[in-house]
Amino acid sequence: MGKNYVGLDLSTKTGFVRLDEKGNVLEDLEIVSKGEGPEPMAYLIDEVVGRVKDDDVVTIEGFGFASLRAIQMGGIGWGVRIALWKRGISFHEAAPSQLKKFATGKGVGDKAAVAVGVAERFGFKHKSDNVRDAYVLAQIGRALNGHGELIKPQKEVVEAILNPKPKAKKTRKKA
């Protein structure tokens, strides 16, 4: 039996998609957490991590710092990352622009453009943009492991994730 590929679009409405090696959808759902404080966040983290199997290949969307609920999403994002780490499950991260580029061929685009790209390139449709994003992340996971026929922008995304460029060091100005 081959590996499965999980895509996680983490937020208060988390998209979760599991694909097999051939790209067939085994599971696609949106996990919703309502309310404020630690209890709904803990529920969401437990629900997401509880669905991940030890041999799944996981790809998570990187943090989007411009979001309105960045602190809450950061809590969920780090909570899931820490819980996966505690279980010994490694994961890849794809920046929001890489997700868009993989789906649309460009590093920019709104939710509608991603929906069109996912439907045209993969034949996948879902009412939730979170699940669509998770689907793209699962496809990125497959691509990182040599599965699927990729177009040039998708190959560039895979290369950037596997061989990230070193970040430039910031220099401080002296007063």
Secondary structure, DSSP 8 states (H G I E B T S, - for coil): ----EEEEE-SSEEEEEEE-TT--EEEEEEEE--SSSHHHHHHHHHHHHHH--TT-EEEEE---TT-TTHHHHHHHHHHHHHHHHHTT--EEEE-HHHHHHHHHSSS---HHHHHHHHHHHH----S-HHHHHHHHHHHHHHHHTT-S---HHHHHHHHHHHS------------
